Amino acid sequence: MAKSQQTYSKKEKEKAKLKKREEKQKKKEARKADKTPGIDFVYVDYNGNLVDTPPDPSMKVEIEAEDIVLGIPPKEEGDREAFDPVRKGTVSFYDSSKGFGFIIDNENSEKYFTHVSGIIDEISENDNVSFELEKGQRGMNAVKVTKI
């Protein structure tokens, strides 16, 4: 005669499932017997706060669809700042045999790489220069470098 395929752990799992189902059914019946409404109404007043009373219709504000701006608002002529692309700095290192060097900006003390292809005048270390910035492979590069 063959043994039963049901082990002790299987019996325990079945008992736990049955108990869980019974508890769920009891909670469901208790909610039905309580009969409390599940949803209350909430209103938003003219300040954007949540309140339980309806908003006052006299405080309603009409907004025209044309007045709504989606995205960035257009700039006015007076809003634009004057941007000077020419910067001033000091040459901290320059190797004429290799054709590159570094310039320290006077405004923010940032160090910028410069190459001989972007140099207009002959420069050497500790010279005061003016330059413009250009995006390079490894960051900003100083170009159009001229001695002051």
N, C-alpha and C positions, 0 to 999 in steps of 0.2 A: 504494500500500500504506500502511496506517495505522500510526502509531507506537504503541509500547507505552504503556499508561496508567500504568505503574508508574515513579515517579520515584526518584531516588537516596535522598531522605529517607524514602520509604515503605519501601524495601529495608532501610535502616538500622534503622528502627523494628521491622520484622519480625524482624531478626536479634537485636535487644535483647530482644524478647519471648521468642523461642525460647531464648536463653541464660538468661534469668531462670527459665523453666520447668524447664530442665535442672538448674540449681543447686538449685531447690526440691525436685526429685525426689531429688537426691543427698543433701540434708539429711534427707529423710524416710527414705531407706534406711539412713543412718547411725544415726538414732535407733532404728530397728527392730533393727539389729544390736547396739546397745549394751544394750538390754533392761534399763535401770534403771527402777525404779518411779518414776512421776511424782508420786505423792501419799504424803506421810508423815503419820502421825497426830500431832496436837498436842492436849494436854489443858489444861484450865484448872484450877489448884489453888484452894484455899479463899480465897486472897488475891487472886485474879483474875489471877495471872501465868500465862503460857503455859509449859508444861513438856512434856517428852517421855515422862514416866512417868504412869500413871493416878493419880488422886487417891486418898488414903487414905479408905476408906469410914467409918472411925470419926470423921473430922473433919466429916462431913456434918451440916448443920444443917437441921432441919425448920422451915418457916415457914408459919404459918396464913394463909389467903387474906384473912381479916378484918383482919390486921395491916398489910397493904399499903395505903398511903394514896396515892390518885391525886389530884393537884392540890394545892391549898394546904391544909395541916393546919388544923383549927379552932383559933381563938384561945382561950386561957384567960382568965378574968376578971382575973388579976393581970398579964397580958401587956400589956394595953391602957394606953397612955400618956395622961395627962391633957392634952387639947388645949384651949388657951385661944384662942378665936377673936378676942378683943379684943386689938388691938396698940396700941402707943404710938409717937408720932412727933412731928415738928416740921413746921410748914407752911413750905415753902421759897419758895413763890410762890402768891399768890391775887389774882385780878382780880375784884372784886365786880361790876363793870359787865358783864363777859362771862360771869361765873358759873362759872368753873372755876379749878383750881389744882393744885398738886403737894404731896405730903406725903412726907417722908423718914422711913423706918422707923428707930427707934432700935436695933433688934436687928441688922439686916443691912444697913443703909444703902441699901436699895432705894428708888427714887423711884416713887410711885404717883400716878396721876391721880385727881382728885376733881371732881365736878360739884355744882352748887348743889342738885340734886335729892337728893343723898346726904348733905347737910350738915344737922345738927339745930340746932346752936348757931351764932351769928355768929362767924366766925373771921377772922383777919388774919395777915399774915406773921410768922414767928418765934413763933407760939403753939404751946404744947404741947397735943397733942390725942390722943384715943383713937379708934380706928376699926376696922372690920372689912373684910376683903377679899372682893371679888366678881369673878368672871370677866367681862371686858368684851370689846368687839370687838377691841381692840388690846392686850389684856393684862389684868392685874389692876387693879381700880379700888378706891379707898377709899370705903366707904359707912358710914352711921351715924356720921358724924364729930361728936364732941362735944369741947368745950374742957375741959381739965383744970384 
